[in-house]
């Protein structure tokens, strides 16, 4: 076995995760993990970079270095806590911090005509800086090769999920609920089939933003605030009509699309103000806690609906299937209860049952992607991303 470290910060930007793994071709064992938050200054800058604004280029270049320094610091702290040195690690797999994701070229530019605009994704966190500060080779820039091949560049994790979590006999849906929710549909190993997968839609991001607005909390612990309210069926149905939910896979999305502005456009029908962002009570007997309950139902309903639609297409025999939840959403008790109820024909559990902490799965994925690069293993799945072919992902940034 070889030791790798995976570095990950997702769309919620709630901290940088470093996950230490022992990896072989068929096993990925998490040995330890460590997390650290961004500084308030950097977090504010990163949130600003996710939307168009002034001074973007300078801010992006500075944040690129500061994110890398944060990634390097959490790596060094992880090594120290586990009595390891840089020489014990084969490589670091760094996802970076996504600040823009527009694979469908759905943006406008003052400098380019619409026909000239190309799809792109942008992750920052300079791997040269990480390699220099840690003394460890870094594999990074995993998404852009897939986009160059005509793919979405996301989700990438189905390749990892299939390599490590596919069962010898059971069909599985592995659902990661981070800021955005995505799903990997896994057939039993003996079938030798590629996984399927796609981004479902909002995971925790909208709920986190809404509770921050009204209660100044960074997240809804256990889904308690959502559980204190009642989902509004009319609002839920309006949200479910969004075009993204009707699109066929392959598809991917992010906070550029599902954000507080997207929500407020619909909430304008329920709140007296035009923005619904003034901390006020709603009309039509819709309280802020009911909006939170509706957002939880939106996440739960879109996950359940897509599993019930797409998993039977993989599991054509109708055999018993499992649904495994990972990511921060695995700790939202109200959301888990919603999914258990909505998916009553499936066995629903979290990734602890597969031997991995739900919060460590994504970090472990990018440790595995570093392993895949070193061992010349394709990291994308064309059936998932829409790329023209499978290929090794990433680029090597040697230690100084």
C-alpha positions in Angstrom: 0.0 0.0 0.0 1.0 3.6 -0.5 0.1 6.7 1.5 -1.6 9.6 -0.2 -3.3 12.8 1.1 -6.4 14.2 -0.5 -7.2 17.9 -0.1 -10.8 19.1 -0.6 -12.9 22.2 -0.1 -16.4 22.0 -1.5 -19.0 24.5 -2.6 -20.0 25.2 1.0 -16.5 26.5 1.7 -17.0 25.4 5.4 -13.4 24.4 5.7 -10.5 22.5 4.1 -10.3 18.8 4.6 -7.1 16.8 4.5 -7.6 13.0 4.5 -4.7 10.5 4.8 -5.2 7.2 3.0 -3.6 3.9 2.3 -4.5 3.0 -1.3 -4.2 0.0 -3.5 -6.0 -0.7 -6.8 -9.1 -2.0 -5.0 -8.8 -0.6 -1.4 -8.8 2.9 0.0 -8.4 3.0 3.8 -8.7 6.3 5.6 -6.1 6.5 8.3 -6.6 10.0 9.6 -8.1 13.4 8.8 -7.8 17.0 9.7 -9.8 20.1 8.9 -9.2 23.8 9.1 -11.4 26.8 8.2 -10.5 29.6 5.9 -9.7 32.9 7.5 -12.6 35.3 7.5 -10.8 37.6 5.0 -10.1 34.8 2.6 -13.6 33.3 2.9 -15.1 36.7 2.1 -12.9 37.0 -1.0 -13.7 33.5 -2.2 -17.5 34.1 -1.9 -17.0 37.4 -3.8 -15.1 35.5 -6.6 -18.0 33.2 -7.1 -19.9 36.0 -8.8 -18.8 38.8 -11.2 -17.4 41.9 -9.6 -14.6 44.5 -9.7 -10.9 43.6 -9.2 -11.5 40.0 -10.1 -8.1 39.2 -11.6 -6.0 40.6 -8.7 -8.3 39.0 -6.1 -8.2 35.7 -7.9 -4.4 35.6 -8.1 -4.0 36.5 -4.4 -6.6 34.0 -3.3 -4.9 31.3 -5.4 -1.8 31.7 -3.3 -3.7 32.0 0.0 -5.9 29.0 -0.6 -2.7 27.0 -1.4 -1.1 28.2 1.9 -4.2 27.0 3.7 -4.1 23.6 2.0 -0.4 23.3 2.8 -0.9 24.2 6.5 -3.7 21.6 7.0 -1.4 19.0 5.3 1.5 19.8 7.6 -0.7 19.7 10.7 -2.1 16.3 9.6 1.4 15.0 9.2 2.5 16.3 12.6 -0.6 14.9 14.4 0.2 11.4 13.0 4.0 11.5 13.5 4.6 11.4 9.7 7.0 13.3 7.5 6.8 14.4 3.9 8.8 11.4 2.8 6.1 9.0 4.0 3.6 10.4 1.4 3.6 9.3 -2.2 1.7 12.3 -3.4 -1.0 14.8 -2.5 -4.2 15.0 -4.6 -5.6 18.5 -4.4 -9.0 19.4 -5.7 -8.5 23.1 -5.1 -11.4 25.5 -4.4 -14.0 25.9 -7.1 -14.9 29.5 -7.7 -16.6 29.2 -11.1 -18.1 26.2 -13.0 -19.6 26.9 -16.4 -19.0 23.8 -18.5 -21.9 24.7 -20.9 -20.5 28.1 -21.8 -23.5 29.8 -20.2 -21.8 33.1 -19.5 -21.5 36.4 -21.2 -18.3 38.4 -21.7 -17.7 42.0 -22.7 -14.6 40.8 -24.7 -16.0 37.8 -26.6 -19.0 37.2 -28.8 -21.4 34.5 -27.7 -20.0 32.1 -30.4 -16.5 32.5 -29.0 -17.4 31.7 -25.4 -16.1 28.3 -24.3 -17.1 26.2 -21.3 -14.8 26.2 -18.4 -14.3 25.4 -14.7 -12.0 27.2 -12.3 -10.4 25.7 -9.2 -7.8 27.8 -7.4 -5.1 26.8 -4.8 -1.7 27.0 -6.5 -0.3 23.4 -6.5 3.2 24.8 -6.9 2.9 26.5 -3.6 1.5 23.4 -1.9 4.3 21.3 -3.2 6.9 23.8 -2.1 5.6 24.3 1.4 4.9 20.6 2.1 7.9 19.0 0.3 5.4 16.5 -1.3 4.6 16.0 -5.0 1.1 17.4 -5.8 -1.3 16.1 -8.4 -3.9 18.8 -9.2 -6.1 20.3 -12.0 -8.3 17.2 -12.3 -11.3 18.7 -14.1 -10.1 20.6 -17.1 -8.9 17.6 -19.1 -12.4 16.2 -19.0 -13.8 19.6 -20.2 -11.2 19.6 -23.0 -12.7 16.3 -24.1 -16.2 17.8 -24.3 -17.3 16.7 -20.8 -18.8 18.5 -17.9 -15.7 18.1 -15.7 -18.1 16.9 -13.0 -19.0 14.9 -11.1 -15.7 13.1 -11.0 -16.3 11.0 -7.9 -18.2 8.2 -9.6 -14.9 6.7 -10.8 -13.6 6.6 -7.2 -17.0 5.4 -5.8 -17.0 2.5 -8.3 -13.4 1.5 -7.6 -13.8 1.4 -3.8 -17.5 1.1 -2.9 -19.0 -1.1 -5.6 -20.4 -4.3 -4.0 -19.8 -7.8 -5.2 -23.5 -8.4 -5.3 -25.7 -5.4 -4.5 -26.7 -2.4 -6.6 -25.9 0.9 -4.8 -26.6 4.6 -5.1 -23.9 6.6 -3.4 -25.2 10.1 -2.7 -22.8 12.9 -1.6 -24.7 15.8 0.0 -22.3 18.7 0.1 -23.2 22.2 -1.0 -24.5 20.5 -4.1 -25.8 16.9 -4.1 -24.5 14.3 -6.6 -25.2 10.6 -7.1 -23.1 7.6 -8.3 -25.1 4.6 -9.5 -23.0 1.5 -9.0 -23.6 -2.0 -10.4 -22.1 -5.1 -8.8 -18.5 -5.7 -9.6 -19.1 -8.9 -11.5 -21.1 -7.0 -14.2 -18.1 -5.0 -15.2 -20.2 -1.9 -16.0 -19.2 1.7 -15.8 -21.0 3.7 -13.1 -23.5 6.4 -13.9 -23.8 9.6 -12.1 -24.7 13.3 -12.2 -25.2 16.4 -10.0 -28.8 16.2 -8.6 -29.1 19.9 -7.5 -28.9 21.8 -4.2 -27.6 19.9 -1.2 -26.8 21.9 1.9 -26.0 25.2 0.3 -29.4 26.8 0.2 -30.3 25.7 3.7 -27.0 27.1 5.0 -27.5 30.4 3.3 -31.1 30.7 4.6 -30.3 30.0 8.2 -27.3 32.3 8.1 -29.7 35.1 6.9 -32.3 34.6 9.6 -30.5 33.1 12.6 -26.8 34.0 11.8 -25.9 30.3 12.0 -23.5 28.7 9.6 -25.7 25.5 9.2 -28.9 23.9 10.6 -27.5 21.5 13.1 -29.4 18.1 12.8 -31.9 19.9 10.6 -33.6 21.1 13.8 -34.8 24.5 12.5 -36.2 22.8 9.3 -37.9 20.2 11.5 -39.6 23.0 13.5 -41.3 24.3 10.4 -43.6 22.8 7.7 -42.8 22.5 4.0 -44.9 24.7 1.9 -46.3 22.5 -1.0 -46.9 25.4 -3.4 -43.4 26.8 -2.9 -41.8 23.3 -3.2 -43.7 22.6 -6.4 -42.5 25.9 -7.9 -38.9 25.2 -7.1 -39.2 21.7 -8.5 -40.2 23.2 -11.9 -36.8 24.6 -12.4 -35.3 23.6 -15.8 -32.2 22.0 -14.3 -34.3 19.3 -12.6 -35.8 18.3 -16.0 -32.4 18.0 -17.8 -31.2 14.5 -18.6 -27.7 13.4 -17.5 -24.9 14.1 -18.1 -25.3 17.3 -16.2 -23.5 19.3 -13.5 -24.2 22.4 -11.5 -22.9 24.6 -8.7 -23.4 27.6 -6.5 -23.3 29.8 -9.6 -26.8 28.5 -10.3 -28.3 27.3 -7.1 -27.9 30.2 -4.7 -29.8 32.7 -2.6 -30.6 34.9 -5.7 -32.1 31.8 -7.4 -34.3 31.2 -4.3 -35.3 34.8 -3.9 -36.7 35.0 -7.4 -39.4 32.4 -6.4 -39.8 33.8 -2.8 -40.8 37.2 -4.2 -44.3 35.7 -4.6 -44.5 35.0 -0.9 -42.6 37.9 0.8 -43.7 41.5 0.8 -40.3 42.8 -0.4 -39.0 42.0 -3.8 -35.9 40.2 -2.6 -37.1 38.3 0.4 -33.7 39.0 2.0 -34.6 41.5 4.6 -35.0 39.1 7.5 -38.8 39.8 7.5 -41.7 37.5 8.1 -43.5 36.3 4.9 -47.0 36.8 3.9 -49.3 33.9 3.2 -48.5 32.4 6.7 -45.0 31.4 5.4 -42.5 31.8 8.2 -38.7 31.6 7.6 -38.6 28.2 9.4 -41.2 27.0 6.8 -38.9 28.1 4.0 -36.1 26.1 5.7 -38.4 23.1 5.9 -39.2 23.6 2.2 -35.5 23.8 1.2 -34.9 20.5 3.1 -37.8 19.0 1.3 -36.4 20.2 -2.0 -33.1 18.5 -1.4 -34.7 15.3 -0.2 -37.3 15.2 -2.9 -34.8 15.7 -5.8 -32.5 13.1 -4.4 -35.3 10.6 -3.9 -36.9 11.3 -7.2 -33.7 10.8 -9.2 -32.8 7.6 -7.4 -36.2 6.2 -8.0 -36.0 7.2 -11.7 -32.4 6.2 -12.5 -31.4 3.4 -10.2 -34.0 1.0 -11.7 -32.4 1.8 -15.1 -29.1 0.3 -13.7 -30.7 -2.4 -11.6 -33.0 -3.8 -14.3 -33.4 -7.1 -12.4 -35.3 -5.3 -9.7 -33.1 -6.7 -6.9 -32.8 -5.0 -3.5 -30.7 -1.9 -3.7 -28.8 0.2 -1.2 -28.6 4.0 -0.9 -25.5 5.2 0.9 -25.3 8.8 2.1 -22.0 10.7 2.6 -21.0 14.4 2.9 -22.1 16.9 5.5 -25.7 16.1 4.7 -25.3 12.7 6.3 -25.4 14.4 9.7 -28.7 16.2 9.0 -31.1 14.0 11.0 -34.2 15.6 9.5 -32.9 15.2 6.0 -32.0 11.5 6.6 -35.4 10.9 8.1 -37.0 12.5 4.9 -34.9 10.2 2.7 -35.6 7.1 4.7 -39.3 7.8 4.4 -39.2 8.8 0.7 -37.0 5.8 -0.3 -38.9 3.2 1.7 -38.2 0.4 -0.8 -34.4 0.9 -0.4 -32.0 0.3 2.4 -30.8 3.8 3.4 -27.6 4.2 5.5 -24.5 6.4 5.6 -20.9 5.6 4.5 -20.0 4.5 8.0 -21.5 1.2 7.0 -18.9 0.9 4.3 -16.1 1.8 6.7 -15.5 5.4 5.8 -16.6 8.6 7.7 -19.1 10.5 5.6 -17.0 13.7 5.9 -13.9 12.0 4.6 -15.2 10.5 1.4 -14.6 13.4 -0.9 -11.1 14.0 0.5 -10.3 10.3 0.1 -11.6 10.6 -3.5 -8.8 13.1 -4.4 -6.2 11.0 -2.6 -7.4 8.2 -4.9 -7.2 10.5 -8.0 -3.6 11.1 -7.1 -3.1 7.4 -6.9 -4.9 7.0 -10.3 -2.6 9.6 -11.9 0.6 7.9 -10.5 -0.6 4.5 -11.7 -2.0 5.6 -15.1 -5.6 4.8 -14.3 -8.4 6.8 -16.0 -10.1 9.1 -13.6 -13.2 10.2 -15.6 -16.2 8.2 -16.7 -17.5 9.4 -20.1 -20.9 7.9 -19.3 -21.1 10.4 -16.4 -19.4 13.5 -17.7 -20.1 13.3 -21.4 -16.4 13.4 -22.3 -15.4 11.8 -25.6 -13.2 9.2 -23.9 -11.8 8.1 -20.6 -8.4 9.5 -19.7 -5.9 10.0 -16.8 -6.8 13.3 -15.0 -4.6 15.8 -13.4 -1.1 17.2 -13.7 2.1 16.7 -11.6 3.6 19.5 -9.7 7.0 18.3 -8.3 8.2 19.2 -4.8 10.9 21.8 -4.8 
